[in-house]
Amino acid sequence: MFPLTAFADSAQAALSYVRSNASVFNLPEDFFENHDIHIHVPAGAIPKDGPSGRPARRDVAVSGELSLSGRILPVGGIREKILAARRAGVREVVLPVKNMVDIDDMSEKMKKDLSFFFAESIEEMVDKVLI
C-alpha cells in the first residue's frame, strides 16, 4: 500500500505539468479558472466508469515517472509489470526510453504478442494512450 502523500505528490506534479503546458493539450487560457480538477485513485484498483475527456485505451499499459518538465523517467520492476500487462490482456506497452534495456534483456517468450513504444516526453505518450 502506498502512502496517500505519494499519490498527492504525483497528482500535484501531473497537474503542474498540465497547467504549464495547457496549449499543448489545446486547453483554453481560462481553463483552470472555470474547471475543478478531480483526481480519483480507486481503492484496490476497482475500475470506475464516467466521463473523463478522452478515454484511455484498454489495450495499452503505461509505466514511467513524470517530471515537472514533462520528461518520462525510468522505473523499476519492468519484468513484473510486463507479466501483469500480459495477464490483463494488454497488447501495447508504453515505457520510458531508458527502460528499453529492460525489454532487450527479456526473453522473446515474455515479449511475444506485445508491442513496445518508448517515450522521452509526455507529449509522445498522449496519443498512444488516449482515444
C-alpha positions as CSV (number, residue, x, y, z in Angstrom):
1,M,0.0,0.0,0.0
2,F,1.3,3.4,-0.9
3,P,1.1,6.3,1.5
4,L,-1.5,8.9,0.5
5,T,1.2,11.6,0.2
6,A,2.8,9.6,-2.6
7,F,-0.4,9.9,-4.6
8,A,-0.9,13.5,-3.7
9,D,2.7,14.4,-4.8
10,S,2.2,12.5,-8.1
11,A,-1.2,14.3,-8.7
12,Q,0.4,17.7,-7.9
13,A,3.2,17.0,-10.3
14,A,0.8,16.0,-13.1
15,L,-1.4,19.0,-12.5
16,S,1.6,21.4,-12.6
17,Y,2.7,19.9,-15.8
18,V,-0.7,20.2,-17.5
19,R,-1.0,23.8,-16.3
20,S,2.4,24.8,-17.7
21,N,1.7,23.0,-21.0
22,A,-2.0,23.8,-21.4
23,S,-1.5,24.9,-25.0
24,V,-0.1,21.5,-25.9
25,F,-3.3,19.9,-24.8
26,N,-5.5,22.6,-26.5
27,L,-6.8,23.9,-23.3
28,P,-8.2,27.5,-23.2
29,E,-6.2,30.0,-21.2
30,D,-9.0,30.3,-18.6
31,F,-9.5,26.5,-18.3
32,F,-8.2,26.3,-14.7
33,E,-10.3,29.3,-13.7
34,N,-13.5,27.7,-14.8
35,H,-12.9,24.0,-14.1
36,D,-12.4,22.0,-10.9
37,I,-9.9,19.1,-11.2
38,H,-10.8,15.8,-9.6
39,I,-8.3,13.0,-9.4
40,H,-9.7,9.7,-8.4
41,V,-7.4,6.9,-7.1
42,P,-9.6,3.8,-6.9
43,A,-9.1,1.7,-3.8
44,G,-7.8,-1.7,-4.8
45,A,-7.8,-0.7,-8.5
46,I,-11.5,-1.1,-8.8
47,P,-12.5,0.2,-12.3
48,K,-14.8,3.3,-12.3
49,D,-17.0,4.5,-15.2
50,G,-17.7,8.0,-16.0
51,P,-16.7,10.9,-18.3
52,S,-13.0,11.9,-18.2
53,G,-12.4,13.7,-21.5
54,R,-10.6,11.5,-24.0
55,P,-11.0,7.9,-22.8
56,A,-7.9,5.8,-22.3
57,R,-7.3,2.7,-24.5
58,R,-7.8,-0.5,-22.6
59,D,-5.2,-2.4,-24.6
60,V,-2.3,-0.2,-23.6
61,A,-0.3,-0.2,-20.4
62,V,2.0,2.7,-19.4
63,S,4.7,3.0,-16.8
64,G,7.2,5.7,-16.0
65,E,7.6,8.7,-13.8
66,L,6.7,12.1,-15.0
67,S,9.0,15.1,-14.2
68,L,7.7,18.6,-13.8
69,S,9.2,19.4,-17.2
70,G,7.3,16.6,-18.9
71,R,10.2,14.1,-19.2
72,I,9.4,10.5,-18.7
73,L,11.9,9.0,-16.2
74,P,12.7,5.3,-15.9
75,V,11.2,3.0,-13.3
76,G,11.9,-0.4,-11.8
77,G,10.0,-3.7,-11.8
78,I,9.6,-3.8,-15.6
79,R,9.6,-7.6,-15.8
80,E,6.7,-7.8,-13.2
81,K,4.8,-5.0,-15.0
82,I,5.1,-6.8,-18.3
83,L,3.8,-10.0,-16.7
84,A,0.8,-8.2,-15.2
85,A,0.1,-6.4,-18.5
86,R,0.1,-9.7,-20.3
87,R,-2.4,-11.2,-17.8
88,A,-4.6,-8.1,-18.2
89,G,-4.8,-8.6,-22.0
90,V,-2.6,-5.6,-22.9
91,R,-1.3,-5.6,-26.5
92,E,0.9,-2.5,-26.3
93,V,3.2,-1.2,-23.6
94,V,4.5,2.3,-23.4
95,L,7.7,2.8,-21.3
96,P,10.4,5.4,-20.8
97,V,13.3,5.2,-23.3
98,K,15.7,4.5,-20.5
99,N,13.8,1.3,-19.7
100,M,14.5,-0.1,-23.2
101,V,17.4,-2.1,-21.8
102,D,15.0,-4.0,-19.6
103,I,13.0,-5.1,-22.6
104,D,16.1,-6.0,-24.5
105,D,17.1,-8.3,-21.6
106,M,13.8,-10.2,-21.6
107,S,13.2,-13.5,-23.4
108,E,11.3,-13.5,-26.7
109,K,8.6,-15.6,-25.0
110,M,7.9,-12.8,-22.5
111,K,7.7,-10.2,-25.3
112,K,5.6,-12.4,-27.6
113,D,2.4,-10.7,-28.9
114,L,3.3,-7.4,-27.2
115,S,4.4,-4.3,-29.0
116,F,6.5,-1.7,-27.2
117,F,6.7,2.1,-27.6
118,F,9.4,4.1,-25.8
119,A,9.0,7.7,-25.0
120,E,11.1,10.5,-23.6
121,S,8.3,13.0,-23.0
122,I,4.6,13.0,-22.1
123,E,3.7,14.5,-25.4
124,E,4.9,11.3,-27.1
125,M,2.7,9.2,-24.9
126,V,-0.6,11.1,-25.0
127,D,-1.8,9.9,-28.5
128,K,-0.6,6.4,-27.8
129,V,-2.7,6.1,-24.7
130,L,-5.8,8.2,-25.3
131,I,-8.5,7.5,-27.9
